[in-house]
Amino acid sequence: MDLSQLSTTNSSRAILTLVGSFSLFFAGERACAEGLSIGIGAGADRGKVDCVASFACDRNSGAVKIFLGYRAYDTVELQALYFDAGHFKGGDTTPLGTPFGGTFRVAGFGLSAGYRWQLGQGWSAVARGGVAGVRTRFDYADDLAGSVSKTLIEPLAGLGVAWAVTPQWRLGIDDDVTRFKVYHTHGPLQLLGVAAEYSF
């Protein structure tokens, strides 16, 4: 097993450990669904990839996410999410200076804690911070070169504004930021979109 495979294996185990711990917290804190919420979001995202002259560059894509939340207190909430950031087109340069192009495909799982402020008239704002296990696969433009992937634990931060349509349903706008890396490219990833959340 080479070092890249070992890194991916260790990162995967870390992600599973985090998800398992989070699930146990949910199960142990309350046996019923009170305080839980589920949601889905979609929108646009932007990944900072390098560009090379020999290949088209596109740093914008579409993103989707699904999430599970738990309201520990009136103002404190925890969230587990999965996101698919689509794909970006860009490139990199080998240590020998040879440019190459291809497609970056990014997805991941995240865990975060947030604080929510009630703004009145059904409006609220939330700030979140946590970690994400981000997997990036790079497909070379040259089909003969195949692909390479990397999974890393990265910081995750987010801001959101929401409106309570009913006591159970909330619609909002979320802005989530993390990072991704494969080969030498290591840049920020921003996901901005709308989300719908149902609270039990």
C-alpha positions in Angstrom: 0.0 0.0 0.0 1.4 3.4 -1.0 1.4 6.5 1.2 -1.6 8.1 -0.6 -3.7 4.9 0.0 -2.6 4.9 3.7 -3.6 8.5 4.1 -7.0 7.9 2.5 -7.6 4.8 4.8 -6.7 6.7 7.9 -8.9 9.7 7.0 -11.8 7.3 6.2 -11.5 5.7 9.6 -11.4 9.1 11.3 -14.6 10.1 9.5 -16.4 6.9 10.5 -15.3 7.5 14.1 -16.6 11.0 14.1 -19.9 10.0 12.5 -20.3 7.1 15.0 -19.6 9.4 18.0 -22.1 11.9 16.7 -24.8 9.2 16.2 -24.2 7.8 19.8 -24.7 11.3 21.1 -28.0 11.6 19.3 -29.2 8.2 20.6 -28.0 8.7 24.2 -29.3 12.2 24.6 -32.9 11.5 24.0 -34.7 8.3 23.0 -37.5 10.2 21.1 -37.3 12.4 18.0 -37.9 15.7 19.9 -35.2 18.2 19.1 -34.2 16.5 15.8 -34.5 18.0 12.4 -33.8 16.9 8.8 -33.2 19.0 5.8 -32.0 19.4 2.2 -30.3 22.2 0.4 -29.1 23.1 -3.1 -27.3 25.9 -4.8 -24.1 27.1 -6.4 -20.5 26.6 -5.3 -17.0 27.7 -6.2 -13.8 25.8 -5.8 -10.4 27.5 -6.2 -8.5 25.3 -8.7 -5.4 26.2 -10.6 -5.7 26.8 -14.3 -3.3 25.8 -17.1 -3.2 27.1 -20.6 -3.7 23.7 -22.3 -7.0 23.0 -20.6 -10.3 24.8 -20.0 -10.8 26.2 -16.5 -14.1 26.3 -14.6 -14.3 27.1 -10.9 -18.1 27.1 -10.6 -20.5 24.2 -10.2 -23.7 23.2 -8.5 -24.0 21.6 -5.0 -26.5 19.7 -3.0 -26.5 18.7 0.7 -28.6 16.7 3.1 -28.3 17.2 6.9 -29.5 16.0 10.3 -29.7 18.4 13.1 -30.1 18.2 16.9 -31.2 21.1 19.1 -29.3 20.6 22.3 -30.6 23.8 23.8 -32.8 26.6 22.6 -29.8 28.4 21.0 -27.3 25.6 20.5 -27.6 23.0 17.8 -25.5 20.2 16.3 -25.5 19.2 12.6 -24.2 16.3 10.5 -24.3 16.7 6.8 -23.3 15.2 3.5 -22.5 17.4 0.5 -21.8 16.9 -3.2 -20.0 19.9 -4.6 -20.1 18.7 -8.2 -17.0 19.1 -10.3 -14.5 21.8 -11.3 -12.2 21.9 -14.3 -8.6 23.0 -13.9 -5.1 21.7 -13.7 -1.8 21.6 -12.0 1.9 21.2 -12.8 4.2 18.3 -12.1 7.5 18.7 -10.1 9.2 18.7 -13.5 7.1 21.7 -14.7 4.8 19.8 -17.0 1.2 21.2 -17.0 -1.8 18.8 -17.0 -5.5 19.4 -16.9 -8.6 17.5 -15.7 -11.7 17.5 -13.6 -11.9 17.8 -9.8 -14.9 16.0 -8.2 -15.5 16.9 -4.6 -17.9 15.5 -1.9 -17.8 15.0 1.8 -19.3 14.6 5.3 -19.3 17.2 8.0 -20.0 17.6 11.7 -20.5 21.0 13.3 -21.9 22.9 16.3 -23.8 26.1 15.9 -25.3 29.0 17.8 -28.7 30.4 16.7 -29.9 33.9 17.3 -33.6 34.7 17.2 -34.2 37.9 15.3 -37.9 38.2 15.8 -41.0 37.7 13.6 -39.9 34.1 12.8 -36.4 35.1 11.5 -33.1 33.6 12.9 -29.4 33.6 12.1 -26.9 30.8 12.9 -23.1 30.5 12.9 -21.5 27.0 12.8 -18.0 25.6 13.1 -16.7 22.0 12.8 -14.8 19.6 10.6 -15.4 17.9 7.3 -14.0 14.7 5.7 -13.6 15.9 2.1 -12.9 13.5 -0.7 -11.5 14.9 -4.0 -11.0 12.8 -7.1 -9.0 14.2 -10.0 -9.8 12.7 -13.5 -7.0 13.5 -15.9 -8.1 14.9 -19.3 -5.8 12.2 -20.8 -7.9 9.0 -20.5 -4.7 7.0 -20.4 -3.5 8.7 -17.2 -6.5 7.5 -15.1 -7.4 9.3 -11.9 -6.2 10.0 -8.4 -8.1 10.7 -5.2 -7.5 12.1 -1.7 -9.6 12.3 1.5 -8.6 14.8 4.2 -10.1 16.2 7.4 -10.6 19.9 6.8 -12.2 22.8 8.9 -15.8 23.6 8.2 -17.6 26.9 8.9 -21.0 28.2 8.0 -23.5 31.1 8.3 -27.2 31.0 7.7 -30.3 33.0 7.8 -33.7 31.3 8.1 -37.4 32.0 8.3 -39.8 29.8 10.2 -42.7 29.2 7.8 -44.5 27.1 10.4 -43.3 25.8 13.9 -41.9 22.7 12.0 -40.7 24.1 8.7 -37.9 26.5 8.2 -36.5 27.9 4.9 -33.2 29.6 4.7 -30.0 30.6 2.9 -26.8 28.8 4.0 -23.2 29.7 3.2 -20.7 26.9 4.0 -16.9 27.0 3.6 -14.3 24.2 3.7 -11.2 23.2 1.8 -10.2 20.4 -0.6 -7.0 19.0 -1.9 -5.7 16.5 -4.5 -2.2 16.4 -5.9 -0.7 19.9 -5.3 -4.0 21.9 -5.6 -5.3 22.9 -2.2 -7.9 25.6 -2.1 -11.1 26.9 -0.5 -14.6 25.5 -1.4 -17.6 27.7 -0.8 -21.2 26.4 -1.1 -24.0 28.9 -1.2 -27.7 27.9 -1.5 -31.2 27.6 -0.2 -32.2 25.0 2.4 -35.5 23.5 3.7 -35.5 22.0 7.2 -38.2 20.1 9.1 -38.1 19.9 12.9 -39.8 17.1 14.9 
